[in-house]
């Protein structure tokens, strides 16, 4: 056998390498974990030990994505939308939740639907950061964003978006794709 890269080949113009399976033995040697995962899934299914299927949201209201007339005449001529996946939570930056902070550390007594939280801790966590009102608009801004607080009248903070899911990945797909 050659060096460690003997199973890989790549086109001269590409930096991506793809496996080159020239024999059944090489295929099995390089994909054993993948085949093993399929076998394990089959065994777990037969024994009834697979994870439960995802719970469908109880939010049956249709999502109306039709354009609507604005309440005000538009003034903006351009918009920059930055979606940066990851980072601090909205509740720590521009969306204070006073009731959540008030009940910080307590168990949530209600029902949590379509979430992994049904099987994990139901502790409530408020933001550890202080909020104060800034600008003429009086927008609440966290102490984490002192520069944003100084220009808050020049930006638009949208707090009205929601989906029928409380899982980040599904909600992000709704946000970007409707």
HUHUUR-V806543 format. One record per backbone hydrogen bond with DSSP energy under -0.5 kcal/mol. CO is the residue of the C=O (numbers start at 1). NH is the residue of the N-H. Records with the same first field share a line. If there is no record, write none. Layout:
BEGIN
CO = NH, NH
END
This chain:
BEGIN
3 = 6
5 = 8
7 = 20
9 = 18
11 = 14
18 = 9
19 = 21
20 = 22
23 = 27
24 = 28
25 = 29
26 = 30
27 = 31
31 = 35
32 = 36
33 = 37
34 = 38
35 = 39
36 = 40
37 = 41
38 = 42
39 = 43
40 = 44
41 = 45
42 = 46
43 = 47
44 = 49, 50
45 = 48
58 = 60
62 = 64
63 = 65
79 = 81
80 = 82
81 = 83
82 = 84
83 = 85
89 = 92
90 = 93, 94, 95
93 = 142
97 = 101
98 = 102
99 = 103
101 = 104
103 = 106
106 = 124
107 = 109
111 = 113
115 = 118
116 = 119
117 = 120
122 = 108
124 = 105
130 = 143
132 = 141
134 = 138, 139
135 = 138
139 = 134
141 = 132
142 = 145
145 = 149
146 = 150
147 = 151
148 = 151
149 = 152
151 = 154
152 = 155
155 = 157
156 = 158
157 = 159
167 = 171
168 = 172
169 = 173
170 = 174
171 = 175
172 = 176
173 = 177
174 = 178
END
